[in-house]
Structure formats: C-alpha cells, structure tokens
C-alpha cells in the first residue's frame, strides 16, 4: 500500500491520515484516528476545522499520487505540494462520536489535475466502528472491475455514519516555476 508520510508534507501531530484504503482514478479513501483531534490540543468544538483538514490532507494525498503516476509515466515532473485555498461549502452533519474507532475520509476529484493550477474536490467524512472497517476492507477487496464506486459503497452501507461533507479548492503550483526562476536568476548574474 502507499506510505502516507511520503505523500504529505505534514509531520505528526499535524499529519492526520493514518492509512489509504482505496485509490481509484477519481477517488481516494483514507482512514484517520479520531483521537488525533486530542493530540492537537483542539477542543471538541473544533471538529469542523478538524474534519475539513482531513478532507484537505486526503486531497493532498490524491494529488501527490497523481503527480507520482504522471512522473513515473514520463509525462511530467512531479508537482510540489499544494495548498488548500478554501472550501466553498462544508457542513458538519453531526459531532464526531467519542466512541468512534475510525474516521473514513473519501475525496472525489471534480476537475482534472493538470500539473499546476486549481483543482477541485468534493469529500465526505464518516465515523465507523472497528467492525465496520473490517467489513469495508472486505467489501473493497471483493469488488470487481466496474463495481460500484467507493462513494456509492459508503453511501449505501454506512449512510447513518456520515459526519461531514464539503467541497475544496486546492492550488497545485507549477513544479517548473522554481527551476525557471533559479535559471533566470543565474542568467542575469
């Protein structure tokens, strides 16, 4: 599987994602321990910010995987880490339950990733118990090509566990910008 630490520039305690469960062309499904909110020293009232950061980190992991795949295919250099520009909408549907074992974070790409510029994602955060994660892993492992999407699987099996949903805009800088700027500085010296 993929090493989350290699995909995100964040370091603990700010790296909130623990594992990637499913990577698909337009979707990424990740796991996060809800106790990370306590490790950040945030009050439980900051759950909206915490859930939005989970979506942002999942979008960043998706962009990093896409950049890696593009670079490995020889089509472009890998992009540098992006930054969250904002969220046009985010709704915390309910509080993250204290007894929740895992938060499952799903992100879906809404616009093509072209190496640089603005990328848009939609995402959801789900509160699941350990047994539900085992079931989800089994369901993901048993899926056949052309089966229902990750989003459909979550919505049909775990609808009552939805914690939050929203849209994100992420800026992906041009990976060649720094090299061009440095080359121009060297030429003018």
C-alpha positions as CSV (number, residue, x, y, z in Angstrom):
1,X,0.0,0.0,0.0
2,X,1.0,3.7,0.0
3,X,3.0,5.3,2.7
4,X,1.0,8.4,3.9
5,X,4.1,10.0,5.3
6,X,5.7,10.0,1.8
7,X,2.7,11.7,0.3
8,X,2.1,14.6,2.7
9,X,4.4,17.3,3.8
10,X,2.8,17.3,7.3
11,X,4.6,15.8,10.3
12,X,2.9,14.4,13.4
13,X,0.9,15.6,15.2
14,X,-0.4,17.6,12.2
15,X,-0.4,14.5,9.8
16,X,-3.9,13.3,10.5
17,X,-4.2,10.5,7.9
18,X,-3.2,7.0,9.0
19,X,-3.8,4.8,6.0
20,X,-5.1,4.8,2.5
21,X,-7.8,2.2,2.0
22,X,-8.6,2.6,-1.7
23,X,-7.0,4.5,-4.6
24,X,-9.0,4.9,-7.8
25,X,-8.8,7.2,-10.8
26,X,-11.2,9.8,-9.4
27,X,-11.4,8.7,-5.7
28,X,-9.3,8.2,-2.6
29,X,-10.5,6.6,0.6
30,X,-8.4,7.2,3.8
31,X,-8.5,6.3,7.5
32,X,-7.8,8.7,10.3
33,X,-7.8,8.1,14.1
34,X,-10.3,10.5,15.7
35,X,-8.0,10.8,18.7
36,X,-5.8,13.0,16.5
37,X,-8.0,15.9,17.5
38,X,-7.0,15.4,21.1
39,X,-3.3,15.2,20.1
40,X,-3.6,18.6,18.5
41,X,-4.9,20.1,21.7
42,X,-8.0,21.2,20.0
43,X,-11.3,21.3,21.9
44,X,-14.1,19.1,20.7
45,X,-15.8,22.2,19.4
46,X,-13.1,22.4,16.7
47,X,-14.5,19.3,15.0
48,X,-15.5,21.3,11.9
49,X,-11.9,22.5,11.3
50,X,-10.6,19.0,12.1
51,X,-12.9,17.4,9.5
52,X,-12.1,20.0,6.9
53,X,-8.4,19.4,7.4
54,X,-8.9,15.6,7.0
55,X,-10.5,16.4,3.6
56,X,-7.7,18.7,2.7
57,X,-5.0,16.1,3.6
58,X,-6.8,13.4,1.6
59,X,-7.0,15.7,-1.4
60,X,-3.2,16.4,-1.0
61,X,-2.5,12.7,-0.9
62,X,-4.6,12.2,-4.0
63,X,-2.7,15.0,-5.8
64,X,0.6,13.5,-4.7
65,X,-0.3,10.0,-6.0
66,X,-1.5,11.5,-9.3
67,X,1.7,13.5,-9.7
68,X,3.8,10.4,-8.9
69,X,2.0,8.4,-11.5
70,X,2.4,11.1,-14.1
71,X,6.1,11.4,-13.4
72,X,6.6,7.7,-13.5
73,X,4.9,7.6,-16.9
74,X,7.4,10.2,-18.0
75,X,4.7,12.7,-18.9
76,X,5.7,15.5,-16.5
77,X,7.9,16.2,-13.5
78,X,6.2,15.6,-10.1
79,X,4.3,18.5,-8.7
80,X,5.3,20.2,-5.4
81,X,2.9,20.1,-2.5
82,X,-0.3,22.1,-3.0
83,X,-2.1,24.3,-0.6
84,X,-5.7,24.5,0.5
85,X,-7.2,27.7,-0.9
86,X,-10.6,27.3,0.6
87,X,-13.9,25.5,0.9
88,X,-16.9,26.8,-0.9
89,X,-19.1,24.7,1.3
90,X,-18.6,22.4,4.3
91,X,-21.3,21.0,6.5
92,X,-20.7,19.2,9.8
93,X,-23.7,16.9,9.9
94,X,-23.2,15.7,13.4
95,X,-20.5,15.6,16.1
96,X,-17.7,13.0,15.8
97,X,-18.8,10.4,18.4
98,X,-16.5,10.0,21.3
99,X,-16.6,6.2,21.0
100,X,-15.9,6.3,17.2
101,X,-13.0,3.9,16.3
102,X,-12.1,5.4,12.9
103,X,-12.9,8.3,10.6
104,X,-13.1,7.3,7.0
105,X,-12.4,10.1,4.6
106,X,-13.5,10.0,1.0
107,X,-12.4,12.5,-1.6
108,X,-13.5,12.7,-5.2
109,X,-11.7,14.8,-7.9
110,X,-14.1,17.1,-9.6
111,X,-11.7,18.8,-12.1
112,X,-8.7,17.3,-14.0
113,X,-5.3,17.6,-12.4
114,X,-3.2,19.3,-15.0
115,X,0.1,19.6,-13.0
116,X,-0.5,23.2,-11.9
117,X,-3.4,25.4,-11.1
118,X,-6.7,25.0,-9.3
119,X,-8.0,21.5,-8.5
120,X,-11.5,21.0,-7.1
121,X,-12.6,18.1,-4.9
122,X,-15.7,17.0,-3.0
123,X,-15.4,14.9,0.1
124,X,-17.1,13.2,3.0
125,X,-16.1,12.1,6.5
126,X,-17.6,9.1,8.0
127,X,-17.5,7.8,11.7
128,X,-17.1,4.0,11.7
129,X,-16.5,1.4,14.4
130,X,-13.8,-1.2,14.1
131,X,-16.2,-3.9,12.9
132,X,-17.4,-1.6,10.1
133,X,-13.8,-1.0,9.0
134,X,-13.2,-4.8,8.7
135,X,-16.4,-5.1,6.6
136,X,-15.4,-2.1,4.5
137,X,-11.9,-3.6,3.8
138,X,-13.6,-6.9,2.9
139,X,-16.0,-5.1,0.5
140,X,-13.2,-3.2,-1.1
141,X,-11.2,-6.3,-1.5
142,X,-14.0,-8.2,-3.1
143,X,-15.0,-5.5,-5.6
144,X,-14.7,-6.4,-9.2
145,X,-13.8,-4.0,-12.1
146,X,-16.8,-2.0,-13.0
147,X,-18.4,-2.4,-9.5
148,X,-20.0,0.4,-7.6
149,X,-17.8,3.4,-6.8
150,X,-16.3,3.9,-3.3
151,X,-18.7,6.8,-2.8
152,X,-21.7,4.5,-3.6
153,X,-20.4,1.8,-1.3
154,X,-20.1,4.3,1.6
155,X,-23.5,5.9,0.9
156,X,-25.4,2.6,0.7
157,X,-23.8,0.7,3.6
158,X,-22.8,3.5,6.1
159,X,-25.3,6.3,5.4
160,X,-26.1,6.9,9.1
161,X,-22.4,7.3,9.9
162,X,-21.9,10.5,7.8
163,X,-20.2,13.2,9.9
164,X,-19.5,15.9,7.3
165,X,-19.3,16.8,3.7
166,X,-18.0,19.6,1.6
167,X,-16.1,21.0,-1.4
168,X,-12.4,22.0,-1.5
169,X,-10.3,24.1,-3.9
170,X,-6.6,23.2,-3.8
171,X,-3.8,25.1,-5.6
172,X,-1.1,23.0,-7.2
173,X,1.9,25.1,-8.0
174,X,3.9,24.6,-11.3
175,X,6.8,22.3,-10.5
176,X,8.9,24.0,-13.1
177,X,8.4,27.5,-11.6
178,X,11.2,27.3,-9.1
179,X,13.6,25.8,-11.7
180,X,12.8,28.6,-14.2
181,X,13.1,31.3,-11.6
182,X,16.5,29.9,-10.5
183,X,17.7,29.6,-14.1
184,X,16.7,33.2,-14.8
185,X,18.5,34.5,-11.7
186,X,21.6,32.6,-12.8
187,X,21.4,34.0,-16.3
188,X,21.2,37.6,-15.1
189,X,24.2,37.4,-12.7
